[in-house]
Amino acid sequence: MDTILVIISNPKESISRSDRELLAAGRILADQMSGQLMAGIFGNSVEESHAKETISYGADRAYVSADPLLVEENSEVAMQAVETLIQEVKPQAIIFIDKTSSREIAPRLAYRLKTGCVLDCVEMKVEENTGHLLLTKPIYGGKAVALFTASQIPVVVVLRTRTIDPAESDQNRQTDIKNLSLSLDSSRVRTRLVERILEQSEGANLEDATTIISGGRGMGGPEPFQLLEHLAQLLKGSVGASRAACDLGWVPTSWQIGQTGKKVAPQLYIAIGISGASQHLVGIAGAKHIIAINTDPNAPIFKVAELGVVEDYNNIVPHLIEEVRERETN
C-alpha cells in the first residue's frame, strides 16, 4: 500500500497549528492514493500524547523517537533519525512543514536518497492517469507558479505554511503508536548550539495572530515601531515587519514577514510604510483583510489592499489609537 510520511520535529506541549496543517495535507494526499499516512515524531522530549494527537488529526500510525541528541538545531542527528524511519516505512513522499530546520534537512535528504526535492510547495495532488505526484510552488517572487511531476519516488517536499486549513481532531481514531529504535552517532555532529537567547514578546505568535500591525522602511526608524506595538496591544494583535525594516536592524528578524520570513494568515493585516514588494506579498497571501497606509499612491501594496490610505502614518496611527481607546472605554 502507498504511504505518505510527514515529519514532526520537537513538538511543544502539543503539536502546533503548522503541524496540523502538515497532517491535513498528508491525509488528503494519502486518501487520493488510497494509501496510509504515517507520522514521524522526533525530539529530545517527545511524549506519547504527541503521538496520540497526530493520530487524532489524521495519521494512521505514529512513529515516536525521543533522544537528547534530537534537538531542533541538530540537523545531522535529525537526518539519521529520518533516514532510519524511511527505511522502515518506504514512503512515496516525505513531507516537512516549512521552517528553518526543514529547509536545511530536506535538500540533503533528497541528495542522499538520489531523488527530487521541492521547497515552498503550496499544493500537492495525484495525477489521475499516471498516479504521479504533482507539486506546485511559486516562482519569480510569487509572480508565477511552477508545476513539477514527481516521476521518481520517494520525493521530498517542504510544504509552505498557511496553504491549507489545519486538520480537525477526531478522538475516535484508532491509536497505533510504534517506538522507533535509533542508533544515533554523536560523532557525526559537526555543529553545536553555543547560546540560546529567548526573545520576550507580547501577544500571539505571528503565525497564530488574528490581527497583525506591520511596519516597513517607511516607518523611518526603530522608535516608531513602539507606536505599532501600542496599537497592536489595543487590538490584541501582534507586530510584524518587512525585510527592509529587519535588515536595517530596527526590529528583530523574528518579526519578518515575507518570502524569506514568516507566512501569516490573520483576519486583519495593517501594513504601514510597506511598499508591498512581491516577496512581502507572498507572506501575507493568506490574510483575509488588508489595510495599507503609505505616502506613495503607486505603492504595490494598494493593489492587494481592501482599504488604502495615502497619507503619512503619523497623521493616521495616533488618531486610530485614540479611537480604539475611546471605544474600549465606552
N, C-alpha and C positions, 0 to 999 in steps of 0.2 A: 504494500500500500504506500502511495506517495506521502511524503512527510514534509511539513514546514517546521523549521526550528527558529524560535525567537530567543534572543539573548537578553536577559535582565541582569544588570550588574549592580551590586552594592545597594539594595533597596534600604530605605529608612524604616520607620516604624511600620509602614505599609507601602505597597507599591504605588508609584506615582501616577499622575494622570497620563504622562507621556508613555509609561509602561503599559497602561490600559489601552492607549491608542495603538501601541505596537501589537498587543494581543488581539484587538479588534481587526486590524489589518491582516494579521496572520490567520485568524479564524475565517475571514472571508475568502482568503486565498486557498486555505485547506479545503473549504467546502466546495469551491469551484473545481478542485482536483479530486473531490470525493476522497480526500485523504485525512490525515491526522495532524493536529497542531501540538508540537512539543515545546516546552519552555525550559530553558536552561537558566538557573538562578545561581549566580556566583557572588561571593563576597566574603569578607572577613567575619561577618556576624549574621549569616543568613539563618532564618528561623523556619520551622515547619509551617508557621502561619503564612509566610510569604508564598510557599508552595500552594497552600490551600486557596489563597487569594487568586493566584494565576489560573487555577482550575475553575474557580467560580466565574472568572472573567473570560473563559473560553478555551483554555488549554485542555487537551486530552490527557496529558501526562506532564508532570513537573520533575525535572532532574535538579537535585539540590547538592551544592558543594560549598562548604564553609572552610576557610583556611586563613590563618593570619597573614599569609602572603598575598591573598587576593584583595588588595586594597585598590581603590579607584585609579591611583596613579601608576600602578604596576602593570603596564601593558604586556611585558614579557611573560609574566606568570599567567595573566589572563589568556594569552594566546595558547599556552599549554592546556589550560582548562577547556577552552572552546574546541581545540583540536581533538582532545580526548572524547568529548561528547559527540562530535561529528562522526568519529569512527564507530560509535555505538548506534547512533540514530540513522546515519546515512541519509540526510535530508536532500530534497530538491533545491531548497533555498535556505540560506542562513540570513536572518534579518535582525538588524540592530536599529534602535531608535537613535536619532541624531543627537550626539553630544561629543565632547572633546575626545573621550576615550574611544568611542565608536569610530570616529574618523581616523583615529590612529591605528586601531586594530584591523578594521575591515580590509583596507588595501593589502596589508601584509598577509592577512589570512588568505585572501584571494590568490596572492602570489604563491603561497605555499601549496595551495590546492590546484594551482595551474588552471585557474578559471577566471571568469569576469567579475567585475565589481562595479556597482552603480551607487554613487553617493547622491544625497539630496533627492531621493526618489519621492515623487508625490502621488504616484498611482501604480498599482500592481494588479494584473489580471491575467487569466489564462486564455490563450488564443484557442478558439474552438476547434479549428481544423487540425492544428498541429499539436496542441497541448503544450506548446512552448509558453514560457512566462514573458509577458510584455511589460516593460518597465518604462515609466515616463518620468523625465526630470526637466526642470527649466534650464535653459542655456542663455548665453549672452545677457546675463544680469536679469533674467526673467522676461526678456523681450520675445523669446520663442521657447518652444518645448521640443525635446528630442525623444523619440520612441526607440527603445532598444529591445531586441529579441534575444532572450537567453536560450540559445540552442544547445548550450553545454551546461551540465549540472555537476555539482551544485553551484549556484550563483550566489554571490554575496551582495547584500543590499543594505544600505543605510537609509531609513525612512525619515523624511522631514517631519518634524513635529507640527501639530495643528493642521494636518491634512485629512484627518478622519476623526469622527466622534469617538470618544473612548468607549470601551466595552461596558455593558451593563452587567452587574453581578447576578449570578444565578446560583444560589446556595444549594440547590438540589442536584447540581452536577456531581457525578461520582468522583471521589477522591482517588487519584492514582499518583503516588509520590515515590520516587526512587532516589536513594542517596548515591551520588556518583563518587566512586573511589578515584582519587587523583594521586599521582606520584610527582609532585611538583619539584622542580630542580631549581633551588635557590641560586645556584652558580650561574644560571642564565640571566639573572637580574643585573642589568648594567646601569640602571638609574635608581636613585633613591630620593625620597622626599626629605628635603632639608628642613623646611619650616612651613607651617600652615598658619595663615593669618585669616581669622574669621572676620568678615565684614558685618558690622551691625547695620541693620536696615529695618525700616518700619513698613507696615503694610504687607500685602501678599507678594509672593514671588511674581516676577513679570509674566512668566508662563501661565500663572493661575489668576492673575489680576483681571477683574471685570472692568476696571477703569484705569487708563494709563495716561499720564500727562508727560509728554516727551519734548525735550528741547534739543536744538541743534546749534550750528555755528552762529546763527542769527541772534542767539542769546547774548553774545558779546563777551562772555567770560564766565568764570565759575560762580560768582556771587549771585547772579540772577536765578540760578537753579534753586536757591533757597525759596524763592517765590513759588516755583513749581512744586516744591516739596510741601509748602503750606497749602496750596490748592489741592494737591493730591490727598493730603491728610483730611481736609474738609470733605472731599468726595469719596473718602475711604478707598483710595486707589493707590497706585504706585508710580514712581518716576522712572522714565526711560530716557534714552538719548540716541542721537545719531552717531555714526562712527566718527565724524569730524569732531564732535564735542569730546568724545572719548580720547581720540588721538591727540587732541590739544591738551589733555590732562585736566580738563575742567571737572570731569566726573569719573567715577570708577568704570573700568571696562566691563564690569558685570552689568552695567546699565545699557550696554549697547544693543540696539535692535536693528536687524537687517540681515542681509545675506550671510555675512560673516559674524553675526551676533545672534541674538535670540529671536525666534519666531513667536509672535504673540497673537492672541485671538480674543481681545477684550470686547465687551459690549460697546465701550466708548473709548476712542483714541483721539487725544487732542495733541496735534503736532504744532509746536510753537518755534518759529525760527528755523524750520527744517524745509529745505528746498524740495525734497522729495525725489532724490536720485533713484534710479531703478533698483539699486542694491538695497536701499532702505524700504522701498515699497514691497520687496519680496518678504520682508519680515513682518509687515502689517497686513498681508493679504487676507488673513482670517478675521480682521476687525469688522464688527458689524456696522458701526457708525464712526466716521472720521470727520473731525473738525480741524481746520487748518488756520493758523494765524501767521501771516508773513507779509513783509513790506513789498515783496516783488509780485506784481499781479500775474506775471508769466511763470511763476514757480510751478514745476510739475506736480507738486502735492495737490494743487487745486483741481487737477484732472480726476483725482480719485476721492476728493473730499465731498462729503454730503453738504457741508456748510463751510464756506471760506470767508475769511475776513482779511482784507488788505489793509493792514494797519500795523503800527509799532506795538509790540506786545505790552509795552509799558503803559499804553493808553487803554488796554483791554483787561489784562490779567488782574490788576489790583481791583478794578470795579467788579470783576467776576467773583473774586474772593469775598468782597464786601457783600455782594448779592447772595452768595451761598450762605455766608454767616448770618445774614438777616433772616433768611428763610429757615435756618436751623433754630434761630431764637424764637421765631413766631410759630 
